[in-house]
Amino acid sequence: MPPSAKLVFKVLEYGGLLTQKEIAEESYLPPRTIRYALGRLKDEGFLQERFYFKDARQSLYGLHNIPEISIDDNRMNEIAELKSGTIKIYSEKHEPMEQTVI
């Protein structure tokens, strides 16, 4: 996904339902880039488009409810070890030895 689409994603994530003009004001991206980014987000299935009752010429854009990604317990332990600065080094006998990374 291009950086512009990632930025628009974040703007919509924090801003909720917004028009293209509001997205432009928040992201400082040109209108053409926003249209391209919205198209990419729509193709990826992230975007929802709604009718804007205040101005029928515009649409409101937002994100679909995106399910959280589940990570198994082993992977969570690996991530926790990396964050703590501790890694496991295995000896020739395949016994784990802890090593602190500085």
N, C-alpha and C positions, 0 to 999 in steps of 0.2 A: 504494500500500500504506500503511495507517495506521501511525503511529509505534509503536504497541504491537506490531504484527507485525514491524516492523523491529527492535525491541528483542529480541523473542523469537528472531528469526532470529540476531542477534548472540550471544545467550546460548547457543543451540544450536551455533553455529559454534565457539565457544570451549569449550563444555562437553561436546560430544558427545551421546551418548544420555542423556536426562533424563526423569524423570516430570514431571507437571504441578506437583506439590508442589515438586520441586527447581527447576523453572523459576521458580516463584513466589518461592522463597527467594533466587534469584540476581537476579531482575529487580525485586522489590518491587512487582509488579503483583498486583491482586486476581485470584482464580481465574476469575471470569467473563470478565475481560479476556483472560486467557491462553487460555481456551477459544475466544474469538472470534478471537484472533490465530492460534492453531493452525489454526482452520478456514480462515482467509484464506490461510495458508501452504500448506495442503493443496490449496485451490482453484487456487493458482498453480503447483502441482507441485513445490514445494520440500521438502515434508515427507514423511518416512517414519515409519510407526508400527509398532512391534514389540511382541510379547508380552513381558511382564515376568514372568519365572519366579519371582522372589521373592514377588510378590504379584499373583495373577491378576486382581485387581480393577483394576489399573492398567496403563497402557501406557507404553512408552518411546518418546520422540519424538526424532528426529534429522533431519539434512538429507541429501537425496540428493546424490550426487556431482554437483556443478554444473560444467559445462565452462567453461573460461576463455574470455573473449571476446577474439577476435583483432582487432587494429587494424592497418590497413595502414601501410606505411612512411611515406607522406606525412603521415598523421595523427599518427604518432609524432614526426615532425620538428616539426610544429606545436606539439605538447604540450611538447617539449623547448625550443623557442624561448620559449614562454610561461613556462616555469619559470625559464629563464635570464634573463628580463627583456629579451630582444632580440626585436624584431619587424622584419619586412621591410616597407618602404614602397616602393611602386613609383612611379617618376617618370612623367612624361608619355610618355616613350619606352618605358615598360614595362620599365625596367631596375631590378632590385632594389637598394635602398639600405638598409643596416642602421641601425636606430635603437635606442638603449638607453632603456628605460623606467625612470624613477626612482621 
